[in-house]
């Protein structure tokens, strides 16, 4: 296990195994977890679950919710499965190795009341790619572009279901346009700032499938 490290999340009483190099979860995962408003029961999907941290944190917050995490990268999928086992959550959390762009081959339409995702968001044609392949695939739109992701979300959510996402603030217009085009109506937004005098770095959005237009709430900013 020298290639891996353990991280203990005290607030959730979770012991998370993750690679020492490559993809490692960040504070964004915790911010998204705390932004989610899920029903007490039902089914929730975590797209691009990575090492499973969001799925596991939500399992602690919603013990009667059935949670599925899907991950395309084999090593991260295996780590996520190990994290489910080591935290005794196999009865509640299932990890699937699969490609969300092939959602129709994996799940039935409208299978989930809630979907969460901290997706790849960097354009691979702009800027420098991460040198470590695992991290590059997790951060850049190489295997999954935003339009394909939103189409999959539209297919998988039940009517009235919620999608919760975290995304770079400077790409907010692109994401909100894609959501509205797919009839996933944004209802709550919260900007995330490094400090009170800094511009927003990320933003959180809660959208509802087939909801009426309007009624968007912009919540107070979050400083981290």
MARBA-3410 file (N, C-alpha, C, O; in Angstrom, 1 decimal):
224
0.8,-1.2,0.0,0.0,0.0,0.0,0.9,1.3,0.0,0.4,2.4,0.3 ~ 2.2,1.1,-0.3,3.0,2.3,-0.3,2.6,3.4,-1.3,3.0,4.5,-1.2 ~ 1.9,3.0,-2.4,1.5,3.9,-3.4,0.2,4.7,-3.0,-0.3,5.5,-3.8 ~ -0.4,4.3,-1.8,-1.6,4.9,-1.4,-1.5,5.5,0.0,-0.6,5.2,0.7 ~ -2.4,6.4,0.3,-2.4,7.1,1.6,-3.8,7.0,2.2,-4.8,6.9,1.4
-3.9,7.1,3.5,-5.2,7.1,4.2,-5.5,8.5,4.6,-4.6,9.2,5.2 ~ -6.7,8.9,4.4,-7.2,10.2,4.9,-8.5,10.0,5.8,-9.4,9.3,5.3 ~ -8.4,10.4,7.0,-9.6,10.3,7.9,-10.4,11.5,7.9,-9.9,12.6,8.2 ~ -11.7,11.4,7.5,-12.6,12.5,7.5,-13.4,12.4,8.8,-14.4,11.7,9.0 ~ -13.0,13.2,9.8,-13.6,13.1,11.1,-15.1,13.4,11.2,-15.8,12.8,11.9
-15.5,14.5,10.4,-16.9,14.9,10.4,-17.8,13.8,9.9,-19.0,13.7,10.3 ~ -17.3,12.9,9.1,-18.1,11.8,8.5,-17.7,10.4,9.0,-18.3,9.4,8.7 ~ -16.7,10.4,9.9,-16.2,9.1,10.4,-15.9,8.1,9.3,-16.3,7.0,9.3 ~ -15.1,8.6,8.4,-14.7,7.8,7.2,-13.2,7.7,7.1,-12.5,8.7,7.3 ~ -12.7,6.5,6.7,-11.3,6.3,6.4,-11.2,6.1,4.9,-11.6,5.1,4.4
-10.6,7.1,4.2,-10.5,7.1,2.8,-9.1,6.7,2.2,-8.2,7.4,2.5 ~ -9.0,5.7,1.5,-7.8,5.3,0.8,-7.8,6.0,-0.6,-8.8,6.1,-1.3 ~ -6.6,6.6,-0.9,-6.5,7.3,-2.2,-5.1,7.2,-2.7,-4.2,7.1,-1.9 ~ -4.8,7.4,-4.0,-3.5,7.4,-4.5,-2.6,8.5,-3.9,-3.1,9.6,-3.7 ~ -1.3,8.2,-3.7,-0.4,9.3,-3.3,-0.2,10.2,-4.4,0.0,11.4,-4.2
-0.1,9.7,-5.7,0.0,10.5,-6.9,-1.2,10.3,-7.8,-1.8,9.2,-7.7 ~ -1.5,11.2,-8.6,-2.6,11.1,-9.5,-3.9,11.8,-8.9,-3.7,12.8,-8.3 ~ -5.0,11.2,-9.1,-6.2,11.8,-8.6,-6.3,11.7,-7.1,-6.1,10.6,-6.5 ~ -6.5,12.8,-6.5,-6.8,12.9,-5.0,-8.0,13.9,-4.8,-8.0,14.9,-5.5 ~ -8.9,13.5,-4.0,-10.1,14.4,-3.8,-9.7,15.7,-3.1,-8.7,15.7,-2.4
-10.4,16.7,-3.3,-10.1,18.0,-2.8,-11.3,18.5,-2.0,-12.3,17.8,-1.8 ~ -11.2,19.7,-1.5,-12.3,20.3,-0.7,-13.6,20.4,-1.5,-14.7,20.5,-0.9 ~ -13.4,20.5,-2.8,-14.6,20.6,-3.7,-15.6,19.4,-3.4,-16.8,19.6,-3.5 ~ -15.1,18.2,-3.1,-15.9,17.1,-2.9,-16.8,17.3,-1.6,-17.9,16.9,-1.5 ~ -16.2,17.9,-0.6,-16.9,18.1,0.7,-17.9,19.3,0.5,-19.0,19.2,1.0
-17.5,20.3,-0.3,-18.4,21.4,-0.5,-19.7,20.9,-1.2,-20.8,21.2,-0.9 ~ -19.5,20.0,-2.2,-20.6,19.5,-3.0,-21.5,18.6,-2.1,-22.7,18.6,-2.1 ~ -20.8,17.8,-1.2,-21.6,16.9,-0.3,-22.5,17.7,0.6,-23.7,17.4,0.7 ~ -22.0,18.8,1.1,-22.8,19.6,2.1,-23.8,20.5,1.4,-24.8,20.9,2.0 ~ -23.7,20.6,0.0,-24.7,21.4,-0.7,-25.9,20.5,-1.1,-27.0,21.0,-1.4
-25.7,19.2,-1.1,-26.8,18.3,-1.5,-28.0,18.3,-0.6,-27.8,18.4,0.6 ~ -29.2,18.3,-1.1,-30.4,18.1,-0.3,-31.1,16.9,-0.9,-31.7,17.0,-2.0 ~ -31.0,15.8,-0.3,-31.6,14.6,-0.8,-32.7,14.1,0.1,-32.8,14.4,1.2 ~ -33.6,13.3,-0.5,-34.7,12.7,0.3,-34.2,11.7,1.2,-33.1,11.2,1.1 ~ -34.9,11.3,2.2,-34.5,10.3,3.2,-34.3,9.0,2.6,-33.5,8.2,3.0
-35.2,8.7,1.6,-35.1,7.4,0.9,-35.1,7.6,-0.6,-35.4,8.7,-1.1 ~ -34.7,6.6,-1.4,-34.6,6.7,-2.8,-33.2,6.3,-3.3,-32.5,5.6,-2.6 ~ -32.9,6.7,-4.5,-31.7,6.3,-5.2,-30.9,7.5,-5.6,-31.4,8.4,-6.2 ~ -29.6,7.5,-5.4,-28.7,8.6,-5.7,-27.5,8.0,-6.5,-27.0,7.0,-6.2 ~ -27.1,8.8,-7.6,-26.0,8.4,-8.4,-24.9,9.4,-8.3,-25.2,10.6,-8.4
-23.7,9.0,-8.1,-22.5,9.8,-8.1,-21.7,9.5,-9.3,-21.1,8.5,-9.5 ~ -21.7,10.5,-10.3,-21.0,10.3,-11.6,-19.6,10.7,-11.4,-19.3,11.8,-11.0 ~ -18.7,9.8,-11.8,-17.3,10.0,-11.7,-16.8,10.0,-10.2,-16.2,10.9,-9.7 ~ -17.2,8.9,-9.6,-17.1,8.8,-8.1,-15.6,8.8,-7.6,-15.4,9.1,-6.5 ~ -14.6,8.6,-8.5,-13.2,8.6,-8.1,-13.0,7.6,-7.0,-13.2,6.4,-7.3
-12.5,8.0,-5.9,-12.2,7.0,-4.8,-13.5,6.8,-4.0,-13.4,6.1,-2.9 ~ -14.6,7.4,-4.4,-15.8,7.2,-3.7,-16.2,8.1,-2.5,-17.1,7.9,-1.8 ~ -15.4,9.2,-2.4,-15.5,10.0,-1.2,-16.9,10.7,-1.1,-17.5,10.7,0.0 ~ -17.5,11.2,-2.2,-18.8,11.9,-2.1,-19.9,10.8,-1.8,-20.7,11.1,-1.0 ~ -19.8,9.7,-2.5,-20.8,8.7,-2.2,-20.8,8.2,-0.8,-21.9,8.0,-0.2
-19.6,8.1,-0.2,-19.5,7.6,1.2,-19.9,8.7,2.2,-20.6,8.3,3.1 ~ -19.6,9.9,1.9,-20.0,11.0,2.8,-21.5,11.1,2.8,-22.1,11.3,3.8 ~ -22.1,11.0,1.6,-23.6,11.1,1.5,-24.3,9.9,2.2,-25.4,10.0,2.7 ~ -23.6,8.7,2.2,-24.1,7.6,2.8,-24.2,7.8,4.4,-25.1,7.4,5.0 ~ -23.2,8.5,4.9,-23.3,8.8,6.3,-24.4,9.8,6.6,-25.0,9.7,7.7
-24.6,10.8,5.7,-25.7,11.8,6.0,-27.1,11.2,5.7,-28.0,11.7,6.4 ~ -27.2,10.3,4.8,-28.5,9.8,4.4,-28.5,8.2,4.5,-28.4,7.6,3.5 ~ -28.6,7.7,5.7,-28.4,6.2,5.9,-29.4,5.3,5.2,-29.2,4.1,5.1 ~ -30.5,5.9,4.8,-31.6,5.1,4.2,-31.6,5.2,2.6,-32.5,4.7,2.0 ~ -30.7,6.0,2.1,-30.6,6.3,0.7,-29.7,5.2,0.1,-28.6,4.9,0.6
-30.1,4.7,-1.1,-29.3,3.7,-1.8,-28.5,4.5,-2.8,-29.0,5.3,-3.6 ~ -27.2,4.3,-2.7,-26.2,5.1,-3.5,-25.4,4.3,-4.4,-24.9,3.2,-4.1 ~ -25.3,4.8,-5.7,-24.5,4.1,-6.7,-23.4,5.1,-7.1,-23.7,6.3,-7.4 ~ -22.2,4.6,-7.2,-21.1,5.5,-7.8,-20.6,4.8,-9.1,-20.4,3.6,-9.1 ~ -20.4,5.6,-10.1,-19.9,5.0,-11.4,-18.6,5.7,-11.7,-18.4,6.9,-11.6
-17.6,4.9,-12.1,-16.3,5.4,-12.4,-15.7,4.7,-13.6,-15.7,3.4,-13.7 ~ -15.1,5.4,-14.5,-14.6,4.8,-15.8,-13.2,4.3,-15.6,-12.8,3.4,-16.3 ~ -12.4,4.9,-14.7,-11.0,4.5,-14.5,-10.9,3.3,-13.6,-11.4,3.3,-12.5 ~ -10.3,2.2,-14.1,-10.3,0.9,-13.4,-9.6,1.1,-12.0,-10.2,0.6,-11.0 ~ -8.5,1.7,-11.9,-7.9,1.8,-10.5,-8.7,2.5,-9.5,-8.8,2.1,-8.4
-9.3,3.7,-10.0,-10.1,4.4,-9.0,-11.4,3.6,-8.7,-11.8,3.7,-7.5 ~ -11.9,2.9,-9.6,-13.1,2.0,-9.3,-12.7,1.0,-8.2,-13.5,0.8,-7.3 ~ -11.5,0.4,-8.4,-11.1,-0.6,-7.4,-10.9,0.0,-6.0,-11.2,-0.5,-5.0 ~ -10.3,1.2,-6.0,-10.1,1.9,-4.7,-11.4,2.3,-4.1,-11.6,2.2,-2.9 ~ -12.4,2.8,-4.9,-13.7,3.1,-4.4,-14.4,1.9,-3.7,-15.0,2.0,-2.7
-14.3,0.7,-4.4,-14.9,-0.5,-3.8,-14.2,-0.8,-2.5,-14.9,-1.2,-1.6 ~ -12.9,-0.7,-2.4,-12.2,-1.0,-1.2,-12.6,0.0,-0.1,-12.8,-0.4,1.0 ~ -12.8,1.3,-0.4,-13.3,2.2,0.5,-14.7,1.9,1.1,-15.0,2.1,2.2 ~ -15.6,1.4,0.2,-16.9,1.0,0.6,-16.8,-0.1,1.7,-17.4,-0.1,2.7 ~ -15.9,-1.1,1.4,-15.7,-2.2,2.3,-15.1,-1.8,3.6,-15.6,-2.2,4.7
-14.1,-1.0,3.6,-13.4,-0.7,4.8,-14.2,0.2,5.7,-13.9,0.3,6.9 ~ -15.2,0.9,5.2,-16.1,1.7,6.0,-17.5,1.0,6.3,-18.4,1.7,6.7 ~ -17.5,-0.3,5.9,-18.7,-1.1,6.2,-20.0,-0.5,5.6,-21.0,-0.4,6.3 ~ -19.9,-0.1,4.4,-21.1,0.5,3.7,-21.6,-0.3,2.5,-22.3,0.2,1.6 ~ -21.2,-1.6,2.4,-21.5,-2.4,1.3,-23.0,-2.6,1.1,-23.5,-2.8,0.1
-23.7,-2.5,2.3,-25.2,-2.7,2.3,-25.9,-1.5,1.6,-27.1,-1.6,1.3 ~ -25.2,-0.3,1.5,-25.8,0.9,1.1,-25.2,1.5,-0.2,-26.0,2.1,-1.0 ~ -24.0,1.3,-0.4,-23.2,1.9,-1.6,-22.7,0.8,-2.5,-22.1,-0.2,-2.1 ~ -23.0,1.0,-3.8,-22.6,0.1,-4.9,-21.7,0.9,-5.8,-22.0,2.0,-6.2 ~ -20.6,0.4,-6.2,-19.6,1.0,-7.1,-19.6,0.2,-8.4,-19.5,-1.0,-8.5
-19.8,0.9,-9.5,-19.9,0.3,-10.9,-18.7,0.8,-11.7,-18.4,2.0,-11.7 ~ -18.1,-0.1,-12.5,-17.1,0.3,-13.4,-17.7,0.5,-14.8,-18.2,-0.5,-15.4 ~ -17.8,1.8,-15.2,-18.6,2.0,-16.5,-18.4,3.4,-17.0,-17.8,4.3,-16.3 ~ -18.9,3.6,-18.2,-18.8,4.8,-19.0,-20.1,5.5,-18.9,-21.1,5.0,-19.5 ~ -20.3,6.7,-18.3,-21.6,7.3,-18.2,-22.1,7.7,-19.5,-23.4,7.9,-19.6
-21.3,7.9,-20.5,-21.9,8.2,-21.9,-22.6,7.1,-22.5,-23.4,7.2,-23.4 ~ -22.5,5.9,-21.9,-23.3,4.7,-22.3,-24.3,4.4,-21.2,-24.6,3.2,-21.0 ~ -24.9,5.4,-20.6,-25.8,5.2,-19.5,-27.0,4.4,-19.9,-27.5,3.6,-19.1 ~ -27.4,4.5,-21.2,-28.6,3.7,-21.6,-28.3,2.2,-21.6,-29.3,1.4,-21.6 ~ -27.1,1.8,-21.7,-26.7,0.4,-21.6,-26.6,-0.1,-20.2,-26.5,-1.3,-20.0
-26.5,0.8,-19.3,-26.2,0.4,-17.9,-27.5,0.6,-17.0,-27.7,-0.3,-16.1 ~ -28.2,1.6,-17.1,-29.3,2.0,-16.3,-30.6,2.1,-17.1,-30.6,2.4,-18.3 ~ -31.7,2.0,-16.4,-33.0,2.3,-17.0,-33.3,3.8,-16.9,-32.7,4.5,-16.0 ~ -34.1,4.4,-17.8,-34.4,5.8,-17.7,-35.1,6.1,-16.4,-35.9,5.4,-15.9 ~ -34.7,7.3,-15.9,-35.4,7.8,-14.7,-35.1,7.0,-13.4,-35.9,6.9,-12.5
-33.9,6.4,-13.3,-33.6,5.5,-12.2,-33.2,6.2,-10.9,-33.2,5.5,-9.9 ~ -33.0,7.5,-11.0,-32.5,8.1,-9.8,-33.2,9.4,-9.4,-33.6,10.2,-10.3 ~ -33.5,9.6,-8.1,-34.1,10.8,-7.6,-33.1,12.0,-7.5,-33.4,13.1,-7.6 ~ -31.8,11.6,-7.3,-30.7,12.6,-7.1,-29.5,12.1,-7.9,-29.1,10.9,-7.9 ~ -28.8,13.0,-8.5,-27.5,12.8,-9.1,-26.6,13.9,-8.6,-26.9,15.1,-8.6
-25.3,13.5,-8.3,-24.3,14.4,-7.9,-23.1,14.2,-8.8,-22.8,13.1,-9.2 ~ -22.4,15.2,-9.1,-21.1,15.1,-9.9,-20.2,16.2,-9.7,-20.6,17.4,-9.7 ~ -18.9,15.9,-9.6,-17.8,16.9,-9.6,-17.0,16.5,-10.9,-16.0,15.8,-10.8 ~ -17.5,16.9,-12.0,-17.0,16.3,-13.3,-15.7,16.9,-13.8,-15.2,18.0,-13.3 ~ -15.0,16.3,-14.8,-13.9,16.9,-15.5,-14.4,18.3,-16.1,-15.5,18.3,-16.6
-13.6,19.3,-15.9,-14.1,20.6,-16.4,-13.1,21.4,-17.2,-13.4,22.5,-17.6 ~ -11.9,20.9,-17.3,-10.9,21.7,-18.1,-10.9,21.3,-19.5,-11.0,20.1,-19.9 ~ -10.9,22.3,-20.4,-10.8,22.0,-21.8,-9.4,21.5,-22.2,-8.4,22.2,-21.9 ~ -9.3,20.3,-22.7,-8.0,19.7,-23.0,-7.2,20.4,-24.1,-6.0,20.2,-24.2 ~ -7.9,21.3,-24.8,-7.2,22.1,-25.9,-6.7,23.4,-25.4,-6.0,24.1,-26.2
-7.0,23.7,-24.1,-6.5,25.0,-23.6,-5.7,24.7,-22.3,-6.1,23.9,-21.5 ~ -4.5,25.4,-22.2,-3.7,25.2,-21.0,-2.9,23.9,-21.1,-2.9,23.2,-22.1 ~ -2.3,23.5,-20.0,-1.4,22.4,-19.9,-2.1,21.2,-19.3,-2.8,21.3,-18.2 ~ -2.0,20.0,-19.9,-2.6,18.8,-19.4,-1.8,18.4,-18.2,-0.6,18.5,-18.1 ~ -2.5,17.8,-17.2,-1.8,17.2,-16.1,-0.9,16.1,-16.6,-1.3,15.3,-17.4
0.3,16.0,-16.1,1.3,15.0,-16.6,0.9,13.6,-16.2,1.3,12.6,-16.9 ~ 0.2,13.4,-15.1,-0.2,12.1,-14.7,-1.5,11.7,-15.3,-2.5,12.5,-15.1 ~ -1.6,10.6,-16.0,-2.7,10.3,-16.8,-4.0,10.2,-16.0,-5.1,10.7,-16.4 ~ -3.9,9.6,-14.8,-5.1,9.4,-14.0,-5.7,10.8,-13.6,-7.0,11.0,-13.7 ~ -4.9,11.7,-13.3,-5.4,13.0,-12.9,-5.9,13.8,-14.1,-6.9,14.5,-14.0
-5.2,13.7,-15.2,-5.6,14.3,-16.5,-7.0,13.9,-16.8,-7.8,14.8,-17.2 ~ -7.3,12.6,-16.8,-8.6,12.1,-17.1,-9.7,12.6,-16.1,-10.9,12.8,-16.5 ~ -9.3,12.8,-14.9,-10.3,13.3,-13.9,-10.5,14.8,-14.0,-11.6,15.2,-13.6 ~ -9.6,15.5,-14.5,-9.7,17.0,-14.5,-10.1,17.6,-15.8,-10.7,18.7,-15.9 ~ -9.7,16.9,-16.9,-9.9,17.4,-18.3,-11.0,16.7,-19.0,-11.2,15.5,-18.8
-11.7,17.4,-19.9,-12.8,16.8,-20.7,-12.2,15.9,-21.8,-12.3,16.3,-23.0 ~ -11.6,14.8,-21.4,-10.9,13.9,-22.4,-11.9,12.8,-22.7,-12.2,12.5,-23.9 ~ -12.4,12.1,-21.7,-13.3,11.0,-21.9,-14.8,11.4,-21.8,-15.7,10.7,-22.2 ~ -15.0,12.6,-21.2,-16.4,13.0,-21.0,-16.5,14.5,-21.1,-15.9,15.3,-20.4 ~ -17.3,15.0,-22.1,-17.5,16.4,-22.3,-18.8,16.8,-21.6,-19.6,15.9,-21.3
-19.0,18.1,-21.4,-20.1,18.6,-20.7,-21.5,18.2,-21.3,-22.4,17.8,-20.6 ~ -21.6,18.4,-22.6,-22.8,18.1,-23.3,-23.2,16.6,-23.1,-24.4,16.3,-22.9 ~ -22.3,15.7,-23.3,-22.6,14.3,-23.1,-23.0,14.0,-21.7,-23.9,13.2,-21.4 ~ -22.3,14.6,-20.7,-22.7,14.5,-19.3,-24.1,14.9,-19.0,-24.9,14.2,-18.4 ~ -24.5,16.1,-19.5,-25.8,16.6,-19.3,-26.9,15.7,-19.9,-27.9,15.5,-19.3
-26.6,15.2,-21.1,-27.6,14.3,-21.7,-27.8,13.1,-20.9,-28.9,12.6,-20.8 ~ -26.7,12.5,-20.3,-26.8,11.3,-19.5,-27.6,11.6,-18.2,-28.4,10.8,-17.8 ~ -27.4,12.8,-17.6,-28.1,13.2,-16.4,-29.6,13.3,-16.7,-30.4,12.8,-16.0 ~ -29.9,13.9,-17.9,-31.3,14.1,-18.3,-32.0,12.7,-18.4,-33.1,12.5,-17.9 ~ -31.3,11.7,-19.0,-31.8,10.4,-19.1,-32.0,9.7,-17.8,-33.0,9.0,-17.6
-31.1,9.9,-16.9,-31.1,9.1,-15.6,-32.0,9.6,-14.5,-32.4,8.9,-13.7 ~ -32.2,10.9,-14.5,-33.1,11.5,-13.5,-34.5,11.2,-13.7,-35.0,11.2,-14.9 ~ -35.2,11.0,-12.6,-36.7,10.9,-12.7,-37.3,12.3,-12.8,-36.6,13.2,-12.4 ~ -38.5,12.4,-13.2,-39.2,13.7,-13.3,-39.2,14.4,-11.9,-39.5,13.7,-10.9 ~ -38.7,15.6,-11.8,-38.6,16.3,-10.5,-37.4,16.0,-9.7,-37.2,16.4,-8.6
-36.5,15.1,-10.3,-35.2,14.8,-9.7,-34.2,15.9,-9.7,-34.3,16.8,-10.6 ~ -33.3,15.9,-8.8,-32.3,17.0,-8.6,-30.9,16.5,-9.1,-30.5,15.4,-8.9 ~ -30.2,17.5,-9.8,-28.8,17.3,-10.1,-28.0,18.4,-9.3,-28.4,19.5,-9.4 ~ -27.0,17.9,-8.6,-26.1,18.8,-7.9,-24.7,18.7,-8.5,-24.2,17.6,-8.6 ~ -24.2,19.9,-8.8,-22.8,19.9,-9.4,-22.0,21.0,-8.8,-22.5,22.0,-8.2
-20.7,20.9,-8.9,-19.7,21.9,-8.6,-18.9,22.1,-9.9,-18.5,21.2,-10.5 ~ -18.7,23.4,-10.2,-18.1,23.7,-11.5,-17.3,25.0,-11.4,-17.6,25.9,-10.5 ~ -16.3,25.3,-12.3,-15.6,26.5,-12.2,-16.5,27.7,-12.4,-17.3,27.7,-13.4 ~ -16.3,28.8,-11.7,-17.2,29.9,-11.8,-17.0,30.6,-13.2,-18.0,31.2,-13.7 ~ -15.8,30.5,-13.7,-15.6,31.2,-15.0,-16.2,30.5,-16.2,-16.2,30.9,-17.3
-16.8,29.3,-15.9,-17.5,28.5,-16.9,-19.0,28.4,-16.6,-19.7,27.5,-17.1 ~ -19.5,29.2,-15.7,-20.9,29.1,-15.2,-21.8,29.3,-16.4,-22.8,28.5,-16.4 ~ -21.6,30.2,-17.2,-22.5,30.5,-18.4,-22.7,29.2,-19.2,-23.8,28.9,-19.7 ~ -21.6,28.5,-19.5,-21.6,27.3,-20.3,-22.4,26.2,-19.7,-23.3,25.6,-20.3 ~ -22.2,26.0,-18.4,-22.9,25.0,-17.7,-24.4,25.3,-17.6,-25.2,24.4,-17.9
-24.7,26.5,-17.2,-26.1,26.9,-17.0,-26.9,26.8,-18.4,-28.1,26.4,-18.4 ~ -26.2,27.1,-19.4,-26.8,27.0,-20.8,-27.2,25.5,-21.1,-28.2,25.2,-21.5 ~ -26.2,24.7,-20.8,-26.4,23.2,-21.1,-27.5,22.7,-20.3,-28.4,21.9,-20.7 ~ -27.6,23.1,-19.0,-28.7,22.6,-18.1,-30.0,23.0,-18.6,-31.0,22.2,-18.7 ~ -30.2,24.3,-18.9,-31.5,24.8,-19.4,-31.9,24.2,-20.7,-33.1,23.9,-20.9
-30.9,24.0,-21.6,-31.3,23.3,-22.9,-31.8,21.9,-22.7,-32.6,21.5,-23.5 ~ -31.3,21.2,-21.6,-31.8,19.9,-21.3,-33.0,19.8,-20.4,-33.4,18.8,-19.9 ~ -33.6,21.0,-20.2,-34.7,21.1,-19.3,-34.4,20.6,-17.9,-35.2,19.9,-17.2 ~ -33.2,21.0,-17.5,-32.8,20.8,-16.1,-32.7,22.2,-15.5,-31.7,22.9,-15.7 ~ -33.7,22.7,-14.8,-33.9,24.1,-14.5,-33.1,24.4,-13.2,-33.4,23.9,-12.1
-32.1,25.3,-13.3,-31.4,25.7,-12.1,-32.3,26.4,-11.0,-33.1,27.3,-11.4 ~ -32.2,26.0,-9.8,-33.0,26.5,-8.7,-32.2,27.1,-7.6,-32.7,28.0,-6.9 ~ -31.0,26.6,-7.4,-30.1,27.2,-6.3,-28.7,27.3,-6.8,-28.2,26.4,-7.5 ~ -28.1,28.4,-6.5,-26.7,28.6,-6.9,-25.9,29.2,-5.7,-26.5,30.0,-5.0 ~ -24.7,28.7,-5.5,-23.9,29.3,-4.4,-22.4,29.5,-5.0,-21.8,28.5,-5.4
-21.9,30.7,-4.9,-20.6,30.9,-5.4,-19.6,30.6,-4.2,-19.9,30.9,-3.1 ~ -18.4,30.1,-4.6,-17.4,29.7,-3.7,-16.2,30.6,-3.9,-15.6,30.6,-5.0 ~ -15.7,31.3,-2.9,-14.6,32.3,-3.0,-13.5,31.9,-2.1,-13.7,31.4,-1.0 ~ -12.2,32.1,-2.5,-11.1,31.9,-1.6,-11.1,32.8,-0.4,-10.7,32.4,0.7 ~ -11.6,34.0,-0.6,-11.7,35.0,0.5,-12.7,36.1,0.2,-13.2,36.1,-0.9
-13.0,36.9,1.2,-14.1,37.9,1.0,-13.8,38.9,-0.1,-14.7,39.4,-0.7 ~ -12.5,39.2,-0.4,-12.2,40.1,-1.5,-11.8,39.5,-2.8,-11.3,40.1,-3.7 ~ -12.0,38.2,-2.9,-11.6,37.4,-4.1,-12.8,37.1,-4.9,-13.9,36.9,-4.4 ~ -12.6,37.0,-6.2,-13.6,36.5,-7.1,-13.9,35.1,-6.9,-13.1,34.3,-6.3 ~ -15.1,34.7,-7.3,-15.5,33.3,-7.1,-14.6,32.4,-7.9,-14.3,32.7,-9.0
-14.2,31.2,-7.3,-13.4,30.2,-8.0,-14.3,29.1,-8.6,-14.1,28.7,-9.7 ~ -15.2,28.7,-7.7,-16.1,27.6,-8.1,-17.6,28.1,-7.9,-17.8,29.1,-7.2 ~ -18.5,27.3,-8.4,-19.9,27.5,-8.0,-20.6,26.2,-7.9,-20.3,25.3,-8.6 ~ -21.6,26.2,-7.0,-22.5,25.0,-6.8,-23.8,25.3,-7.4,-24.3,26.4,-7.3 ~ -24.4,24.3,-8.0,-25.7,24.5,-8.6,-26.6,23.3,-8.3,-26.2,22.1,-8.4
-27.9,23.6,-8.1,-28.9,22.6,-7.9,-30.0,22.8,-8.9,-30.6,23.9,-8.9 ~ -30.2,21.8,-9.8,-31.2,22.0,-10.9,-32.2,20.8,-10.8,-31.9,19.7,-10.3 ~ -33.4,21.1,-11.3,-34.5,20.1,-11.2,-35.0,19.8,-12.6,-35.2,20.7,-13.4 ~ -35.1,18.5,-12.8,-35.6,18.0,-14.1,-37.1,18.4,-14.4,-37.9,18.1,-13.5 ~ -37.3,19.1,-15.5,-38.7,19.5,-15.9,-39.4,20.4,-15.0,-40.6,20.5,-15.0
-38.6,21.2,-14.2,-39.2,22.2,-13.3,-39.6,23.4,-14.1,-39.2,23.6,-15.2 ~ -40.6,24.2,-13.5,-40.9,25.4,-14.2,-39.7,26.4,-14.2,-38.9,26.4,-13.3 ~ -39.7,27.2,-15.2,-38.6,28.2,-15.3,-38.8,29.3,-14.3,-39.9,29.6,-13.8 ~ -37.7,29.8,-13.9,-37.7,30.9,-12.9,-37.5,30.3,-11.5,-37.4,29.1,-11.3 ~ -37.5,31.2,-10.5,-37.4,30.9,-9.1,-36.0,30.5,-8.7,-35.8,29.8,-7.7
-35.0,31.0,-9.4,-33.6,30.7,-9.1,-33.2,31.5,-7.8,-33.4,32.7,-7.8 ~ -32.6,30.8,-6.8,-32.2,31.5,-5.6,-30.6,31.5,-5.7,-30.0,30.5,-5.8 ~ -30.1,32.7,-5.5,-28.6,32.9,-5.4,-28.3,33.0,-3.9,-28.6,34.0,-3.3 ~ -27.7,31.9,-3.4,-27.4,31.9,-1.9,-26.3,32.7,-1.5,-25.5,33.1,-2.4 ~ -26.1,33.0,-0.2,-25.0,33.8,0.2,-23.7,33.2,-0.2,-23.6,31.9,-0.3
-22.6,33.9,-0.5,-21.3,33.3,-0.9,-20.7,32.5,0.2,-20.9,32.7,1.4 ~ -19.9,31.5,-0.3,-19.2,30.7,0.7,-17.7,31.0,0.6,-17.2,31.0,-0.5 ~ -17.1,31.3,1.7,-15.7,31.6,1.7,-14.9,30.5,2.3,-15.2,30.0,3.4 ~ -13.8,30.0,1.6,-13.1,28.9,2.2,-11.6,29.2,2.2,-10.8,28.4,2.6
END
